[in-house]
Amino acid sequence: MTTNNRHTHLVEQELAHLEEQVDSLLSIIERLTRENRSLRAQQESLATERAGLLEKHDQVRGRVDAIVTRLKSLESGA
């Protein structure tokens, strides 16, 4: 093999290796993009669920406060 051929062969090997690395990085980017999309959807869903739970919590607190007030008025009226 001549020096020029060896050099060409080494360059081709290096390019092939770089191509594999780029393909690998592209696969990682695609996977992370899908994962990110999924996590954002999950976060949105959990935020909606949390808002609903906070609203229910406030409603229950209001009912409990009303019950306590009625009980106190029954105690003082008895």
Buried (B, 14 or more C-beta within 10 A) or exposed (E): EEEEEEEEEEEEEEEEEEEEEEEEEEEEEEEEEEEEEEEEEEEEEEEEEEEEEEEEEEEEEEEEEEEEEEEEEEEEEE
